[in-house]
Structure formats: structure tokens, C-alpha cells
Amino acid sequence: MGFVVTDVAAFSHYPLVALPAIEPPAILEMVSSRRERDVRLRGLVDKYVLLVARVLRNAGTAEANIDDDVQRVFIALSNRLHDVRLGAEKAFLVQTALNMAAHSRRTTARRREVLTEYPPDTGDATVGPEELAERAQVRRRLDQILGAMDADLRAVFLLYELEEMTTAEIAAVLEIPTGTVASRLRRARADFRERVALLEGSAPRTEVG
């Protein structure tokens, strides 16, 4: 014979646990919000992961640290996703990557470590060893030049010349006026040309008139 409650009052001395009043629509809204957040984050990872990796690489992050730092950049985005307005995600990611690369350079300099190892490029099986060596040499020179440039000039230069961002986009990323971007870009280009000439042993001569 099953247990049958015949007198509810008989159980009144048992303490009752107050449960939060959560309406079913509220629960559905929470679940929906999380799904939308996950979809948005996944879309941003798919769209910008290579951009973030390139910015980290070109801004001086050690090759061995790029994968970890890419993850850190997107973790930062995940933690701040509700604060980042729609359409501003690219600026947030690029700025975060630049800041992280700057920190990586400072850390590496303090430890007196070599920034980058240059593994052979195996992406194209048709490329011969001579061309691979030439590519590695060009990459080393570019790293050397960018690493020697002023941080403000380097940021504008690599975003404009390597990432092909517009001056307006760069201004939004760096939170500076477009006129400042243009000025820094002119100086960065001149600085870059001079450093290339010095590396090639043909520094421009100053005319005396």
C-alpha cells in the first residue's frame, strides 16, 4: 500500500525552502542570450583570427607565443563582449593585440631572448630552398626594421601598409584623430625607407647647398 498524505497540516512543522521566483520566459531569455553571445563570439573568431595573428606577429610577438596570445586576445574579447558595441569588435581586437604584442616585446627584452625563430615555410611545396631562404631573410629584415621603429609609428605603419586598414579605421582603433594618423604614417614611411637604406648599405646622402 502506497503512502498517502491525508493531512497536509501534519507536515507544517517542516521548514520550507524559499525558491527564487523565476518565470519560464525569463529562463528562456537567459538561454537565448547565451546562445546569441556564443554565436557572435564564434563568428568573430572565424572572421578575425588570422588578422589578430598577423597583428601580433608583425608587432613583434615571438613566433612561439602567437597561438597562446591569439587565445588571450579572444578571451579578453569574451570577457568584455557585452561592453563592445556591434561593429567595434575589429578595433577592440586590433588594439588588444597591439597592447599584448608590446607587453611581449618588453618581456622578451627583459629576458634578453631572441624574439623569433624562423622555421622554414612549408606552405607551398613548389617553392625551392633558395626562395624559402630569401623569404626568411626578407622577414628578418622587416622584423628588424619594425622592431627598431617608434611604437606609435610602427602601429600606424603596420596597420596601414600590412593590414591595409584605412586612416579612419586606424584612428578608431588607436583612438586618435585621423590627422594624427596621417602625420604618423608620413613619418613612419620616411623612417622605414631610411632604415631599409641603412640595412642595404646605401644610406641617403644629405645634400649640402
Secondary structure, 3 states (H helix, E strand, C coil): CCCCCCCHHHHCCCCCCCCCCCCHHHHHHHHHHHHHHHHHHHHHHHHHHHHHHHHHHHCCCCHHHHHHHHHHHHHHHHHHHHHCCCCCHHHHHHHHHHHHHHHHHHHHHHHCCCCCCCCCCCCCCCCCHHHHHHHHHHHHHHHHHHHHCCHHHHHHHHHHHHCCCCHHHHHHHHCCCHHHHHHHHHHHHHHHHHHHHHHCCCCCCCCCC
